[in-house]
Amino acid sequence: MSASHDRSALSRLIDRLDAVNEWTGRFTAWLGLVLTLTVFAVVALRYGFNDSDQWLSESIYYWFALMFMLGMGYTYRHDGHVRVDVLARKTSPRRRAWIEIVGVILLLWPVCLFIAVSSFDYVGNAWALREGSPEPGGIPLLYLLKTLLIIMPALLFWQGLVELLRSVAVLRGADPTVPTRGDVEEGM
């Protein structure tokens, strides 16, 4: 197999793997609208009709948690997380690729594994109890919400794999697709 064919296969693989967090992020962005409408409904009920609904009020926390936890991989994909670029700011693409690889392997993946592994018992107990809201009239699906403690690090780990492969492609002389902020604006 030629090097150019191999690079193109790697780029295709990166694009396919990258699509998971892109799709998840675009879906999650719509939850912002749902969250806004829910907050509006809670405020309208409380101040316009002097009424409240526990389920609706609690759902605000659910929508926010879904947006935050499911959107982390997407944010990482689009370089939206706070980073310390002191090491990579004025370096060559090859050096940036090495810094990314080391960062993924030594920092991102261990943190993701720590969060997931330390959450297993917590989430498992919530599922065993089918844990729901402690409030009367609250949402009976708290165990599903707690499952995000495993899904979030999995999505970050996945995107870390994509970024590692993208860096390997750069080291091999390929020019992999790199998401830009313009991709977000054009696609939404």
C-alpha positions in Angstrom: 0.0 0.0 0.0 1.4 3.4 -0.9 2.0 6.1 1.7 -0.5 8.5 0.0 -3.2 5.8 0.0 -2.5 5.0 3.6 -2.7 8.7 4.6 -6.0 9.1 2.8 -7.3 6.0 4.7 -6.2 7.5 7.9 -7.9 10.8 7.1 -11.1 9.0 6.2 -10.9 7.1 9.5 -10.4 10.4 11.4 -13.4 12.0 9.6 -15.6 9.0 10.5 -14.6 8.9 14.1 -14.9 12.7 14.3 -18.5 12.5 13.2 -19.6 11.0 16.5 -18.9 14.1 18.6 -19.9 16.4 15.7 -23.3 14.9 15.6 -23.6 14.7 19.4 -22.6 18.4 19.7 -25.0 19.5 17.0 -27.8 17.6 18.7 -26.9 19.0 22.1 -26.9 22.5 20.8 -30.6 22.2 20.3 -31.0 21.4 24.0 -30.1 25.0 24.6 -33.4 26.0 23.0 -35.2 23.4 25.0 -33.5 24.7 28.2 -34.5 28.3 27.4 -38.1 27.4 26.7 -38.3 25.4 29.9 -36.9 28.2 32.0 -39.4 30.6 30.3 -42.2 28.2 31.2 -41.1 27.9 34.8 -40.9 31.7 35.2 -44.2 32.2 33.4 -45.9 29.7 35.6 -44.4 31.1 38.8 -44.9 34.8 38.2 -47.6 34.9 35.6 -49.9 32.3 37.0 -48.7 32.0 40.6 -48.2 28.2 40.1 -45.3 25.8 39.8 -44.5 22.4 38.6 -41.7 20.4 40.3 -41.1 18.1 37.3 -40.7 21.1 35.0 -38.4 22.9 37.5 -36.2 19.9 37.9 -36.0 19.4 34.1 -33.9 22.5 33.9 -31.1 20.7 35.7 -31.5 17.7 33.3 -31.3 19.9 30.2 -28.3 21.8 31.5 -26.5 18.6 32.5 -27.2 17.0 29.1 -25.9 20.1 27.3 -22.8 20.3 29.4 -21.8 16.7 29.7 -22.7 15.6 26.1 -21.2 18.8 24.6 -17.7 18.3 26.1 -16.3 16.1 23.3 -17.7 18.5 20.7 -16.1 21.5 22.5 -12.8 19.7 22.5 -13.2 18.8 18.8 -13.6 22.5 18.0 -10.7 23.6 20.4 -13.2 25.4 22.7 -11.8 24.2 26.0 -9.4 26.4 27.9 -5.8 25.3 27.2 -2.4 26.3 28.2 -0.8 27.0 24.8 2.5 28.1 26.2 4.2 25.0 24.9 2.6 24.9 21.5 1.8 28.5 20.6 4.8 29.3 18.4 5.9 25.8 17.4 5.8 23.9 14.2 2.8 21.7 13.4 4.9 18.6 14.0 5.9 19.8 17.5 2.2 20.7 18.2 1.2 17.2 17.1 3.7 15.7 19.6 2.4 17.9 22.4 -1.2 16.9 21.6 -0.2 13.2 21.6 1.6 13.5 24.9 -1.3 15.5 26.4 -3.9 13.0 25.3 -2.0 10.0 26.6 -0.7 11.5 29.8 -3.4 13.9 30.8 -6.8 13.5 29.0 -7.1 9.7 29.0 -6.1 9.2 32.6 -8.5 11.9 33.7 -11.3 10.3 31.6 -10.6 6.9 33.0 -10.5 8.2 36.5 -13.9 9.9 36.2 -15.5 6.9 34.5 -14.0 4.2 36.9 -14.8 6.3 40.0 -18.3 6.8 38.8 -19.2 3.1 38.1 -20.4 2.3 41.6 -22.2 5.6 42.0 -24.0 5.1 38.7 -24.5 1.4 39.3 -26.2 2.0 42.6 -28.5 4.6 41.1 -29.5 2.1 38.4 -30.0 -0.7 41.0 -32.4 1.6 42.9 -33.9 3.2 39.8 -33.2 6.4 41.7 -35.6 9.2 41.1 -36.1 12.6 42.5 -36.3 13.0 46.3 -38.9 15.7 45.7 -42.6 14.8 45.4 -43.7 15.3 41.8 -40.1 15.3 40.6 -38.5 13.4 37.7 -38.2 9.7 38.4 -35.1 9.3 36.1 -32.2 10.5 38.2 -30.4 7.3 37.5 -30.4 8.2 33.8 -28.9 11.6 34.5 -26.2 10.1 36.7 -25.2 7.9 33.7 -23.8 11.0 32.1 -20.9 10.6 34.5 -19.8 7.6 32.4 -20.9 8.9 29.0 -19.1 12.3 29.3 -15.6 10.8 29.8 -16.3 8.2 27.1 -17.0 11.0 24.6 -13.9 12.9 25.7 -11.8 9.8 25.5 -13.2 9.2 22.0 -12.4 12.7 20.9 -8.9 12.3 22.4 -8.5 9.2 20.1 -9.5 11.4 17.1 -7.1 14.1 18.1 -4.3 11.6 18.6 -4.9 10.1 15.2 -5.1 13.6 13.7 -1.7 14.3 15.2 -0.3 11.0 13.9 -1.5 12.0 10.5 0.3 15.4 10.8 3.5 13.5 11.8 3.1 11.3 8.8 2.9 14.3 6.5 -0.8 14.2 5.9 -3.1 17.2 6.0 -6.1 15.9 8.0 -9.4 17.7 8.2 -9.3 20.1 11.1 -12.6 21.5 12.4 -12.7 25.3 12.6 -15.1 27.6 14.3 -16.5 28.4 10.8 -17.6 24.8 10.5 -19.9 25.3 13.5 -21.4 28.5 12.2 -22.0 27.1 8.7 -23.5 23.9 9.9 -26.0 25.3 12.3 
